Amino acid sequence: MLAERINKFKTALEERKNDLFTAAAIVLIAIIGFGLGRLSAIYERKTPVTVEYLNDTGTTTNAMTSNKDENTGFSVNNTGIVASKNGSKYYPADCPAAARIKEENKIRFNSAKEAEAAGYSASVMCQ
């Protein structure tokens, strides 16, 4: 009787081999995806770059907060040089590469000297 049940189980297993393989593949992919998602949460986020300049009184002022439009929250200075707070290169404001930087990551400078003083270097894409 036990041998008969084992034979039934083996034949059922053989008939459903493809379905079991598919289910195992789906479960494995789900576990890998979950693990990669958790792994990405472990890594530290980059700290944003803070650009400061000396004002008339001789004290430093944060350029990211002092030049923001009250309505939009974006920088008022829309000319000159653009950089990403997550990157290391700066671009002319009219460069196509500058247009690809997300607005919330953009840092704007009045000149290349100002961008270089903040630690950025010129990009070779738009010269």
N, C-alpha and C positions, 0 to 999 in steps of 0.2 A: 504494500500500500504506500509506503514512504517512497519507494523507488518510482512508483507511478506518478506521484506528486512532483518529484524532482524532474522527471521527464517532461511533465506538463509545463513546469516553470522554465525549463531550458528551451522548449519549443516556443513558448510565449516570448521569451527573451530574444530569440533569434528573429521572430516575426517583427518585433518592435525595435530592433537594433538601430535603425536610422533615426527613429523618433527620440530614442534615448541619447544618441550622439548629439542631435540638434539641441535638446534640452540642456545637456551638459555644456555645450558651447555657449549657449545664451547665459547660463549661470556664471560661467567662467568670465565672459566678457563683462557682465554686470559687476562682478567682484573686482576685476581689474580697473574698471572705470571708477568705482567708488574709491578704491585705494589711491588712484591718481588724484582724484578730487581732494581727498584728505591730505595727501602729500603736498599739494599746492598751498593748502592753508597753513602748513607748518613753516614755510619759508618766510623770512622777514620781508616786510614791504620796504621799498626804498624810501628814505626820508626825503621830503621835497626840498628843493633848493630855495634858500631865502636870499633875495636880492635886497641889499641895503645901500643907501647913499647918504651922504652928509647933506643936511639941509642948512639954511642960513644961520641957525643958532649953533651949529657945530655938533649937533647930536645926530645919531643915525636914525633913519626912518625906513621902515619896511616898505619897499616899492610895491609889493603885492597887495598891501592893504591901503596904502595912501593914494593909489591911482585908480581905485575901482569906482565904477559908475554905481550910484545907489540903486538904480532901477534894474540893471542887468547883472551886476556883480562882476562884469568883465573889466579889464584894464582900459582906461581912457586913452592911453597912448597907443594909437593904432598904426604908427609909422615906424620906420627904421628896421630894427633887427628882431627876429623871433627865434626863440629856442624852446625846447621842451624841458619841463622841470625833471623829467626822467632820463634825459639824454645828455650828451656832452658837446653837441655841435650847435652852431647858430646859423641862421639863414636870413637873407633879405626878406622883408615882409611879403614881397610879390613873387617869391620863389614857389613853384609847385610843391616842393617838399615841405615848405612851411604850411601849406594848406592842408596837408595830411595830418598835422598835429591836432589832437583834440583840443577844443577851446579851453576846457578846464585844466589842461596841462601846459598851455602856452604861457611863456614869460616874454615880455616885450622890453626891448632896450632902445635907447635913443641912438646909440652908436655901436660900432664894432668894438671900440675900446671899452665901453661899458660892459659888453658881453664877455670880453676877454678878462676883464677885471673880476667878473663873477665866476671865472673858471671854465668858460666855454671856448671852443676853438672853431675856426671857420670851416664850413662845409665846402667840399669841392664840387658839389652838385650844381650850385647856382652862383657863379662868380661873375 
